[in-house]
Amino acid sequence: MMKDGFSGITGHDVEAGIEDWVRLETRRQFFRRGGSALGMAALSVLGAEAAQAGQAVGAAQPKLPPYFLPGRKTRAKHVIYLHMVGGPPQMDLYDYKPVMQEYYDKDLPDSVRMGQRLTTMTSGQARFPIAPSKFKFARHGKSGMWVSELLPQTAKMVDDMCFIRSMHTEAINHEPAITYMQTGNQVTGRPCLGAWTSYGLGSGNQNLPTFVVLVANPTNTEQVQAISARLWQSGYLPGEHAGVSFRSSGDPILYINNPDGVSSEVRRKTLDGLRSLNELNYKIVGDPETHTRIQQYELAFRMQSSVPELTDLKSEPESTFKLYGEEARKPGSFAQTALMARRMVERGVRFIQVYLNNWDTHSNVAGRLPSQCRDVDQACWGLVQDLKQRGLFDDTLILWGGEFGRTIYSQGGLSRENYGRDHHPRCFTMWMAGGGSRGGQIYGETDDFSYNIVKDPCHIHDFHATVLHLLGIDHERFTYKHLGLDQRLTGVEAARVIPELGA
């Protein structure tokens, strides 16, 4: 398949994007756009010819959208975003703070807190006693990354991973913090990263959704957070870019199968009739969401055959389950969702969002954190190894992290063997792997208390800008007109791409 000047986007991708543009263009819109419409019509021809001709010497290349980075060897064509809902405690996993052993049960110094706000869950505490991690750490790989004993499999692949220890956010409570991390804004109603990726890169498989959501079931369920569909909505982008949620039991997607007594022929005839009615309505009203409705009906019809094949793991060899662990056989487990994510990447799904709950460790860190880590440790390692052996690692960007971090001081009772940790937005750790990220990189530093950033901060907007950059997209030019404004994922405040995170 031909590749154009933007390495990572194929001629097929360009052609598909042009076809979508033409399909959604009404006659009224065509004449209003004037010359640009004629230019796109010519571009459609060039794109089709270029796709057929391949990378011929001197072949005319279609002009790419202005938000694509020119002449850059970008490899990421897919994203697997593993969101750890609740906020993993960075000092118990990746941000090693041995000095804290000397501060056990001493109060957090005012010079460290500096008046920063607290949640209502700990603001009334008489003391803020330091709770050093009870877990052992060791250095791993050529990078010498410190990793907790809770993640032995992950520790084996640190040189494939790019760690960001200096993530920070303004949000201190779950709902606005998750919304911020997913959409770039604490206020709901904005498109999420997956929707922006779908809008920018288009579909890689016409028989599956461009953007899929999987919600994994944690082994421990002491304190789960609400996960709402608002997190994977398309916001002001066309509705077709919203995430499609796959269920872990029963039909993977509700209502795509024919009801009892309805044959495929009857379903096809019904859809043809609905399409005609919707097209008549569109000519009168001109609402682009009518086209979204038409396309979603058609996609659902095609998914009747593609989804069962996707979700049937019987074809997977035993070696697959040795990679991901036996939990991968269990519907709804994190290991199975990781395996499903790989199968989706193989079939061209652009963006796979996975949520794993129960990281909100306000108490009983000793009892809950080992279980959470067992859920993700081998599965994440298996996912990376699986993608590498199938030649998909360089094309697939894996993201791992929560919506904020946790406090070094204990919430509630404290002992050497157990403690709790409150929300902490001032610093937390995330990692990425594959897709053009820089393996073995450790970016950013925090103070001895893992409370403040002392070197190379990375704000959420910087993180989003960097992810888009790895996808070959200029975050400043990647906009959508809404309410008279050029809206973008990274917002109106200054955001920067962090070059150290890219290979």
DRENTIPA-857379 format. One line per 2 residues: number of its first residue (from 1); their letters; for each residue x, y, z of C-alpha. Coordinates in nm, 2 decimals, decimal comma. Example, Ala and Ser with C-alpha at 12.3 -4.5 7.8 and 13.67 -1.06 7.14 Angstrom:
% residues 2
1> AS> 1,23/-0,45/0,78  1,37/-0,11/0,71 .
//
This chain:
% residues 503
1> MM> 0,00/0,00/0,00  0,13/0,34/-0,09 .
3> KD> 0,27/0,57/0,17  0,27/0,95/0,12 .
5> GF> 0,50/1,22/0,25  0,35/1,18/0,59 .
7> SG> 0,49/0,84/0,69  0,23/0,65/0,89 .
9> IT> -0,07/0,77/0,68  -0,12/0,55/0,38 .
11> GH> -0,27/0,64/0,04  -0,58/0,44/0,14 .
13> DV> -0,62/0,66/0,45  -0,60/0,98/0,24 .
15> EA> -0,84/0,84/-0,01  -1,09/0,73/0,26 .
17> GI> -1,07/1,08/0,42  -1,14/1,24/0,08 .
19> ED> -1,44/1,01/0,02  -1,58/1,10/0,37 .
21> WV> -1,55/1,47/0,29  -1,72/1,43/-0,05 .
23> RL> -1,99/1,21/0,10  -2,09/1,47/0,36 .
25> ET> -2,10/1,76/0,12  -2,44/1,89/0,02 .
27> RR> -2,51/2,09/-0,30  -2,57/2,41/-0,10 .
29> QF> -2,25/2,36/0,09  -2,06/2,28/-0,23 .
31> FR> -2,15/2,61/-0,39  -2,09/2,80/-0,07 .
33> RG> -1,74/2,67/-0,05  -1,68/2,75/-0,41 .
35> GS> -1,32/2,71/-0,52  -1,22/2,50/-0,22 .
37> AL> -1,49/2,25/-0,32  -1,35/2,23/-0,67 .
39> GM> -1,01/2,19/-0,53  -1,13/1,90/-0,32 .
41> AA> -1,29/1,74/-0,62  -0,96/1,75/-0,80 .
43> LS> -0,79/1,62/-0,49  -1,03/1,32/-0,48 .
45> VL> -0,92/1,22/-0,83  -0,55/1,27/-0,74 .
47> GA> -0,59/1,07/-0,43  -0,76/0,78/-0,60 .
49> EA> -0,50/0,78/-0,88  -0,21/0,80/-0,64 .
51> AQ> -0,35/0,51/-0,43  -0,37/0,29/-0,74 .
53> AG> -0,04/0,39/-0,89  0,16/0,33/-0,57 .
55> QA> 0,49/0,51/-0,49  0,57/0,56/-0,86 .
57> VG> 0,86/0,80/-0,94  0,72/1,14/-1,00 .
59> AA> 0,37/1,04/-0,91  0,14/1,33/-0,81 .
61> QP> 0,09/1,32/-0,43  -0,24/1,45/-0,29 .
63> KL> -0,22/1,76/-0,07  -0,27/1,66/0,29 .
65> PP> -0,48/1,85/0,54  -0,29/2,15/0,69 .
67> YF> -0,26/1,99/1,04  -0,04/1,70/0,92 .
69> LP> 0,33/1,75/1,00  0,52/1,77/0,67 .
71> GR> 0,81/1,54/0,58  0,84/1,36/0,92 .
73> KT> 0,90/1,00/0,99  0,60/0,95/1,21 .
75> RA> 0,52/0,59/1,29  0,21/0,59/1,52 .
77> KH> -0,11/0,49/1,34  -0,29/0,34/1,63 .
79> VI> -0,33/0,43/2,00  -0,41/0,20/2,30 .
81> YL> -0,48/0,42/2,60  -0,49/0,23/2,93 .
83> HM> -0,65/0,46/3,18  -0,61/0,36/3,55 .
85> VG> -0,93/0,51/3,70  -0,87/0,66/4,05 .
87> GP> -0,51/0,77/4,04  -0,23/0,51/4,10 .
89> PQ> 0,01/0,61/4,38  0,33/0,71/4,20 .
91> MD> 0,56/0,67/4,50  0,45/0,30/4,54 .
93> LY> 0,51/0,21/4,18  0,76/0,43/3,98 .
95> DY> 0,87/0,74/4,18  1,11/0,59/4,43 .
97> KP> 1,16/0,80/4,74  1,39/0,62/4,99 .
99> VM> 1,45/0,93/5,20  1,09/0,90/5,32 .
101> QE> 1,18/0,61/5,54  1,35/0,86/5,77 .
103> YY> 1,03/1,07/5,78  0,80/0,79/5,88 .
105> DK> 0,50/0,94/6,08  0,65/1,29/6,08 .
107> DL> 0,43/1,57/5,96  0,45/1,69/5,60 .
109> PD> 0,66/2,02/5,62  0,48/2,34/5,55 .
111> SV> 0,77/2,43/5,32  0,68/2,13/5,10 .
113> RM> 0,30/2,18/5,10  0,33/2,55/5,04 .
115> GQ> -0,04/2,61/5,11  -0,16/2,39/4,82 .
117> RL> -0,52/2,29/4,84  -0,64/1,96/4,98 .
119> TT> -0,95/1,75/4,92  -1,22/1,76/5,19 .
121> MT> -1,13/1,41/5,27  -0,80/1,51/5,44 .
123> SG> -0,83/1,89/5,49  -0,98/1,83/5,83 .
125> QA> -0,70/1,60/5,96  -0,51/1,73/6,26 .
127> RF> -0,19/1,59/6,11  -0,04/1,49/5,77 .
129> PI> 0,19/1,20/5,87  0,44/1,08/5,61 .
131> AP> 0,37/0,73/5,48  0,68/0,59/5,30 .
133> SK> 0,61/0,31/5,06  0,61/-0,04/5,22 .
135> FK> 0,72/-0,19/4,89  1,07/-0,26/4,77 .
137> FA> 1,22/-0,10/4,46  1,51/-0,20/4,23 .
139> RH> 1,67/-0,06/3,92  1,61/-0,22/3,59 .
141> GK> 1,73/-0,21/3,23  1,99/0,00/3,07 .
143> SG> 1,79/0,31/3,17  1,82/0,22/3,54 .
145> MW> 1,45/0,29/3,60  1,33/0,23/3,96 .
147> VS> 1,03/0,00/3,96  0,83/-0,14/4,25 .
149> EL> 0,84/-0,51/4,34  0,47/-0,51/4,25 .
151> LP> 0,55/-0,49/3,88  0,80/-0,77/3,80 .
153> QT> 0,69/-0,82/3,44  0,67/-0,45/3,36 .
155> AK> 1,03/-0,41/3,51  1,16/-0,64/3,23 .
157> MV> 1,06/-0,40/2,96  1,16/-0,06/3,10 .
159> DD> 1,39/0,01/2,81  1,09/-0,01/2,58 .
161> MC> 0,90/0,24/2,79  0,91/0,62/2,82 .
163> FI> 0,84/0,74/3,17  0,70/1,08/3,26 .
165> RS> 0,74/1,14/3,63  0,64/1,51/3,62 .
167> MH> 0,28/1,50/3,50  0,06/1,76/3,67 .
169> TE> -0,30/1,89/3,65  -0,52/2,16/3,82 .
171> AI> -0,80/1,91/3,89  -0,82/1,75/4,23 .
173> NH> -1,14/1,55/4,22  -1,21/1,25/4,00 .
175> EP> -1,48/1,36/3,76  -1,32/1,69/3,64 .
177> AI> -0,97/1,52/3,65  -1,07/1,23/3,43 .
179> TY> -1,26/1,46/3,20  -0,95/1,69/3,18 .
181> MQ> -0,72/1,40/3,10  -0,95/1,27/2,84 .
183> TG> -1,07/1,59/2,67  -0,82/1,86/2,77 .
185> NQ> -1,08/2,05/2,97  -1,24/2,00/3,31 .
187> VT> -1,58/2,09/3,18  -1,78/1,81/3,01 .
189> GR> -1,90/1,83/2,65  -1,57/1,84/2,47 .
191> PC> -1,44/1,58/2,23  -1,20/1,33/2,39 .
193> LG> -0,86/1,23/2,26  -1,00/0,92/2,09 .
195> AW> -1,26/1,13/1,90  -0,99/1,38/1,79 .
197> TS> -0,78/1,09/1,66  -1,08/0,95/1,47 .
199> YG> -1,15/1,29/1,32  -0,79/1,35/1,23 .
201> LG> -0,68/1,01/1,09  -1,01/0,85/0,98 .
203> SG> -1,09/0,48/0,96  -0,85/0,20/0,91 .
205> NQ> -1,13/-0,06/0,87  -1,47/0,01/0,72 .
207> NL> -1,62/-0,29/0,91  -1,52/-0,18/1,26 .
209> PT> -1,55/0,14/1,46  -1,26/0,38/1,43 .
211> FV> -1,27/0,44/1,81  -1,35/0,16/2,06 .
213> VL> -1,39/0,16/2,43  -1,34/-0,13/2,67 .
215> VA> -1,41/-0,12/3,04  -1,22/-0,39/3,23 .
217> NP> -1,33/-0,54/3,56  -1,08/-0,51/3,84 .
219> TN> -1,03/-0,82/4,07  -1,07/-0,60/4,37 .
221> TE> -1,37/-0,37/4,39  -1,34/-0,19/4,72 .
223> QV> -1,37/0,16/4,58  -1,47/0,20/4,22 .
225> QA> -1,53/0,53/4,05  -1,81/0,61/3,81 .
227> IS> -1,71/0,57/3,44  -1,97/0,75/3,22 .
229> AR> -2,01/0,75/2,84  -1,94/1,13/2,85 .
231> LW> -1,57/1,04/2,86  -1,57/0,90/2,51 .
233> QS> -1,82/1,13/2,35  -1,74/1,33/2,03 .
235> GY> -1,85/1,67/2,18  -1,89/1,92/1,90 .
237> LP> -1,72/1,69/1,64  -1,95/1,49/1,42 .
239> GE> -2,12/1,21/1,61  -1,95/0,93/1,41 .
241> HA> -1,62/1,01/1,59  -1,76/0,91/1,93 .
243> GV> -1,63/0,59/2,09  -1,82/0,26/2,06 .
245> SF> -1,83/0,07/2,38  -1,78/-0,31/2,37 .
247> RS> -1,93/-0,51/2,65  -1,75/-0,80/2,82 .
249> SG> -2,05/-1,04/2,84  -2,35/-1,11/2,61 .
251> DP> -2,35/-0,93/2,28  -2,04/-0,72/2,25 .
253> IL> -2,24/-0,43/2,11  -2,61/-0,39/2,19 .
255> YI> -2,87/-0,41/1,92  -2,64/-0,48/1,62 .
257> NN> -2,78/-0,84/1,58  -3,11/-0,90/1,41 .
259> PD> -3,41/-0,97/1,64  -3,56/-1,31/1,63 .
261> GV> -3,75/-1,37/1,31  -3,57/-1,09/1,12 .
263> SS> -3,35/-1,22/0,84  -3,05/-1,03/0,70 .
265> EV> -3,25/-0,97/0,38  -3,53/-0,80/0,58 .
267> RR> -3,27/-0,60/0,78  -3,10/-0,48/0,46 .
269> KT> -3,43/-0,38/0,31  -3,53/-0,19/0,63 .
271> LD> -3,19/-0,01/0,63  -3,23/0,09/0,26 .
273> GL> -3,57/0,24/0,34  -3,44/0,43/0,64 .
275> RS> -3,15/0,56/0,44  -3,38/0,70/0,18 .
277> LN> -3,59/0,87/0,44  -3,28/1,01/0,61 .
279> EL> -3,14/1,14/0,28  -3,47/1,32/0,21 .
281> NY> -3,46/1,47/0,56  -3,10/1,58/0,50 .
283> KI> -3,19/1,76/0,18  -3,45/1,96/0,37 .
285> VG> -3,27/2,03/0,69  -2,90/1,99/0,61 .
287> DP> -2,81/1,86/0,95  -2,47/1,67/0,92 .
289> ET> -2,58/1,45/1,21  -2,83/1,29/0,97 .
291> HT> -2,53/1,16/0,78  -2,39/1,03/1,10 .
293> RI> -2,71/0,83/1,16  -2,70/0,69/0,81 .
295> QQ> -2,34/0,58/0,84  -2,39/0,43/1,19 .
297> YE> -2,67/0,21/1,06  -2,45/0,09/0,78 .
299> LA> -2,16/0,03/1,01  -2,38/-0,17/1,25 .
301> FR> -2,49/-0,39/0,95  -2,13/-0,46/0,86 .
303> MQ> -2,03/-0,53/1,22  -2,28/-0,82/1,23 .
305> SS> -2,01/-1,03/1,07  -1,69/-0,85/1,17 .
307> VP> -1,75/-0,82/1,55  -1,81/-1,19/1,62 .
309> EL> -1,49/-1,27/1,43  -1,30/-1,00/1,63 .
311> TD> -1,42/-1,12/1,97  -1,39/-1,49/1,92 .
313> LK> -1,06/-1,59/2,09  -1,07/-1,95/1,99 .
315> SE> -0,83/-1,89/1,71  -0,56/-1,77/1,95 .
317> PE> -0,28/-2,02/2,01  -0,18/-2,12/2,36 .
319> ST> 0,13/-1,91/2,32  -0,09/-1,60/2,34 .
321> FK> -0,22/-1,69/2,68  0,13/-1,76/2,80 .
323> LY> 0,21/-1,40/2,71  -0,10/-1,23/2,87 .
325> GE> -0,16/-1,49/3,14  -0,45/-1,72/3,21 .
327> EA> -0,66/-1,42/3,31  -0,69/-1,34/2,94 .
329> RK> -0,94/-1,63/2,91  -1,17/-1,45/3,16 .
331> PG> -1,43/-1,22/2,99  -1,39/-0,86/3,11 .
333> SF> -1,05/-0,90/3,28  -0,79/-0,64/3,21 .
335> AQ> -0,57/-0,91/3,04  -0,85/-1,00/2,80 .
337> TA> -0,91/-0,63/2,71  -0,54/-0,60/2,64 .
339> LM> -0,56/-0,90/2,41  -0,87/-0,75/2,25 .
341> AR> -0,68/-0,43/2,20  -0,41/-0,61/2,00 .
343> RM> -0,67/-0,78/1,79  -0,83/-0,45/1,71 .
345> VE> -0,50/-0,29/1,61  -0,45/-0,58/1,38 .
347> RG> -0,78/-0,50/1,21  -0,72/-0,13/1,17 .
349> VR> -0,90/0,02/1,47  -0,74/0,36/1,52 .
351> FI> -0,80/0,42/1,89  -0,87/0,18/2,17 .
353> QV> -0,96/0,32/2,51  -0,93/0,08/2,81 .
355> YL> -1,05/0,18/3,16  -0,95/-0,02/3,47 .
357> NN> -1,11/0,10/3,80  -1,03/0,08/4,17 .
359> WD> -0,70/0,28/4,19  -0,86/0,53/4,44 .
361> TH> -0,65/0,41/4,73  -0,77/0,63/5,02 .
363> SN> -0,71/0,34/5,25  -0,58/-0,02/5,26 .
365> VA> -0,30/0,04/5,01  -0,13/-0,28/5,13 .
367> GR> -0,45/-0,48/5,06  -0,55/-0,33/4,73 .
369> LP> -0,25/-0,22/4,54  -0,10/-0,57/4,49 .
371> SQ> -0,43/-0,69/4,34  -0,44/-0,39/4,10 .
373> CR> -0,08/-0,45/3,99  -0,15/-0,82/3,93 .
375> DV> -0,43/-0,72/3,70  -0,21/-0,50/3,48 .
377> DQ> 0,15/-0,63/3,52  0,17/-0,94/3,29 .
379> AC> -0,10/-0,81/3,07  0,09/-0,49/2,98 .
381> WG> 0,41/-0,69/2,93  0,23/-0,94/2,71 .
383> LV> 0,07/-0,66/2,51  0,41/-0,50/2,43 .
385> QD> 0,57/-0,84/2,35  0,27/-0,94/2,13 .
387> LK> 0,28/-0,62/1,93  0,66/-0,64/1,89 .
389> QR> 0,65/-1,00/1,75  0,37/-0,91/1,51 .
391> GL> 0,55/-0,60/1,38  0,29/-0,36/1,52 .
393> FD> 0,48/-0,20/1,81  0,63/0,08/1,60 .
395> DT> 0,29/0,17/1,46  0,11/0,16/1,80 .
397> LI> 0,14/0,41/2,08  0,05/0,27/2,42 .
399> LW> -0,04/0,52/2,70  -0,07/0,42/3,07 .
401> GG> -0,17/0,64/3,36  -0,44/0,79/3,58 .
403> EF> -0,60/1,13/3,62  -0,37/1,24/3,91 .
405> GR> -0,14/1,11/4,17  -0,15/1,04/4,54 .
407> TI> -0,02/1,21/4,86  0,29/1,10/5,04 .
409> YS> 0,11/1,17/5,37  -0,14/0,91/5,50 .
411> QG> -0,52/0,96/5,49  -0,66/0,81/5,81 .
413> GL> -0,46/0,56/6,02  -0,09/0,49/5,96 .
415> SR> 0,13/0,20/6,03  0,44/0,05/5,88 .
417> EN> 0,23/-0,22/5,71  -0,07/-0,01/5,58 .
419> YG> -0,18/0,34/5,50  -0,40/0,54/5,27 .
421> RD> -0,33/0,82/5,02  -0,54/1,11/4,91 .
423> HH> -0,56/1,27/4,57  -0,26/1,47/4,46 .
425> PR> -0,26/1,67/4,13  0,08/1,84/4,16 .
427> CF> 0,28/1,54/4,03  0,22/1,19/3,91 .
429> TM> 0,37/0,93/3,67  0,26/0,81/3,33 .
431> WM> 0,43/0,60/3,07  0,41/0,54/2,70 .
433> AG> 0,56/0,28/2,47  0,59/0,22/2,10 .
435> GG> 0,45/0,44/1,83  0,76/0,66/1,80 .
437> SR> 0,80/0,73/2,17  1,15/0,71/2,32 .
439> GG> 1,21/0,38/2,49  1,43/0,40/2,81 .
441> QI> 1,36/0,77/2,86  1,29/0,90/3,21 .
443> YG> 1,15/1,25/3,19  1,10/1,49/3,49 .
445> ET> 1,18/1,48/3,85  0,99/1,54/4,18 .
447> DD> 1,12/1,64/4,52  1,20/1,39/4,80 .
449> FS> 0,83/1,38/4,90  0,69/1,32/4,55 .
451> YN> 0,49/1,63/4,62  0,63/1,90/4,39 .
453> IV> 0,80/1,89/4,05  1,17/2,01/4,06 .
455> KD> 1,26/1,95/3,69  1,09/1,93/3,35 .
457> PC> 0,72/1,96/3,43  0,47/1,81/3,18 .
459> HI> 0,12/1,95/3,19  -0,18/1,76/3,04 .
461> HD> -0,19/2,00/2,74  0,18/1,92/2,68 .
463> FH> 0,11/1,55/2,70  -0,18/1,59/2,45 .
465> AT> 0,03/1,80/2,22  0,31/1,53/2,23 .
467> VL> 0,07/1,25/2,16  -0,07/1,43/1,86 .
469> HL> 0,28/1,50/1,74  0,36/1,13/1,76 .
471> LG> 0,05/1,07/1,54  0,20/1,33/1,29 .
473> ID> -0,05/1,61/1,38  0,04/1,97/1,46 .
475> HE> -0,18/2,04/1,77  -0,19/2,42/1,69 .
477> RF> -0,33/2,37/1,34  -0,56/2,08/1,43 .
479> TY> -0,88/2,27/1,49  -1,26/2,24/1,44 .
481> KH> -1,48/2,54/1,40  -1,74/2,56/1,67 .
483> LG> -1,94/2,85/1,80  -1,73/3,08/1,58 .
485> LD> -1,40/2,96/1,74  -1,13/2,74/1,61 .
487> QR> -1,15/2,48/1,89  -0,86/2,24/1,96 .
489> LT> -0,77/1,96/2,20  -0,49/2,15/2,36 .
491> GV> -0,71/2,46/2,42  -0,61/2,83/2,40 .
493> EA> -0,33/2,83/2,67  0,03/2,76/2,57 .
495> AR> 0,11/2,40/2,52  0,43/2,25/2,39 .
497> VI> 0,55/1,93/2,23  0,81/1,76/2,44 .
499> PE> 1,08/1,64/2,20  1,26/1,42/2,46 .
501> LG> 0,96/1,19/2,46  0,99/1,11/2,09 .
503> A> 1,24/0,87/1,93 .
//
